[in-house]
Amino acid sequence: MRRLSRRKALSLVKELDAFPKVPDSYMETSASGGTVSLLAFGVMAVLAVLEFFVYRDTWMKYDYEVDKDFSSKMRINIDITVAMKCQHVGADILDLAETMIMSNGLKYEPVIFELSPQQRLWHRTLLVIQKGLGEQHSLQDVLYKTVHKGAPTTLPLREGASLEPLSACRIHGHIYVNKVAGNFHITVGKPIQHPRGHAHIAAFVSHQTYNFSHRIDLLSFGEEVPGVIHPLDGTQKTTPNNNQMFQYFITVVPTKLHTYKISADTHQFAVTEREREIDHAAGSHGVAGIFVKYDTSALMVTVREQHMPLGQFLVRLCGIVGGVFSTTGMLHRFVGTCVDVVCCRFKLGVYKPTEVREAQAGQQQNDHLPPLDLRPGEEARG
Ligand SMILES: *[C@@H]1O[C@H](CO)[C@@H](O)[C@H](O)[C@H]1NC(C)=O
């Protein structure tokens, strides 16, 4: 009884066979079929190779969500050179809560404002990239992808000694601030904290020495990612006025970056800039200096490098192979039918009537009939 059901199951499976074996002699091969097969294999190979390149390629996916992390500190990286002596300028941050954040992390270094030829070359390259970034956003993707540790993202050191006086001041370093709006500024005099707020001691600095011409080599928020260029990097502003006020209004967008090479919590930002001369007589009030007002966005961007999963790649390969195979087969048959019809209609060339072909096929079948051909029913009975 069990043997019977097993045989039945076997025969059922046999009937489900989608790949019946046909003896070679039943198959008719032709030169046209061979050519079509060769073509099909060629197309398959080309498509498969192209698909492999798509599989190897990666792209950036941007996701947006509300930033719920308000407690953590944000880091500001600064590297600004001002055309004034270090003892005359001071930098600090005042945040929305009017608390002054001591800028202990900042170093003041006397330098020469003019760039050396090699530094100028680097600066010009930076400006070219900056211009490209403004016109074409996908460049940012490339930059994200190619980031690697140790990339030269800072101004190269001045080569050789110079006799010029060190009349400028490079202010560089980083500061941690609360994630609320704030104001980073560089102005005359060192900052001091007093009970009613904060002030800069500027009593002994002559107005003639004021010069807030500056160059921003780096201004970024969050973790520093080497190789990423920020919107203000490379900005250089010179002014013939002593009392000039430069303002930068920045909206910082927290950005989580996950590429195959690097994972970082960084921040992108958008900036608008303004500058005007302070002239109290003309009604333009204010304080000369460089003011960077920043605010954080409530939206957070996650940038992820992605590529096609292996499974999808395999499915697409199967699609290519099967699709090309059946499509060329159909085309071949269709063209063959058309040729047959045309030949039959207009009696062009030699045309073999179908009955003759069938008769030939029948003979062949008899020759190759297997000696024992038990049909499923008989098998079960025996
Ligand atoms: C400030 O310094 C820059 C660069 O050295 C110079 O071009 C500019 O004329 C100076 N401005 C003033 C007011 O001295």
The ligand as an SDF file (V2000), in Angstrom:
LIG
                    3D

 14 14  0  0  0  0  0  0  0  0999 V2000
   43.6510   95.2790    6.4880 C   0  0  0  0  0  0  0  0  0  0  0  0
   44.5430   94.2640    6.0540 O   0  0  0  0  0  0  0  0  0  0  0  0
   44.3710   93.8650    4.7040 C   0  0  0  0  0  0  0  0  0  0  0  0
   45.3130   92.7430    4.4290 C   0  0  0  0  0  0  0  0  0  0  0  0
   46.6000   92.9530    4.8990 O   0  0  0  0  0  0  0  0  0  0  0  0
   44.5770   95.0410    3.7750 C   0  0  0  0  0  0  0  0  0  0  0  0
   44.3550   94.6730    2.4520 O   0  0  0  0  0  0  0  0  0  0  0  0
   43.6090   96.1540    4.1700 C   0  0  0  0  0  0  0  0  0  0  0  0
   43.8170   97.3100    3.3870 O   0  0  0  0  0  0  0  0  0  0  0  0
   43.7650   96.5020    5.6220 C   0  0  0  0  0  0  0  0  0  0  0  0
   42.7500   97.4510    5.9980 N   0  0  0  0  0  0  0  0  0  0  0  0
   42.9610   98.4960    6.7970 C   0  0  0  0  0  0  0  0  0  0  0  0
   41.8080   99.3390    7.1510 C   0  0  0  0  0  0  0  0  0  0  0  0
   44.0590   98.7240    7.2030 O   0  0  0  0  0  0  0  0  0  0  0  0
  1  2  1  0
  1 10  1  0
  2  3  1  0
  3  4  1  0
  3  6  1  0
  4  5  1  0
  6  7  1  0
  6  8  1  0
  8  9  1  0
  8 10  1  0
 10 11  1  0
 11 12  1  0
 12 13  1  0
 12 14  2  0
M  END
$$$$
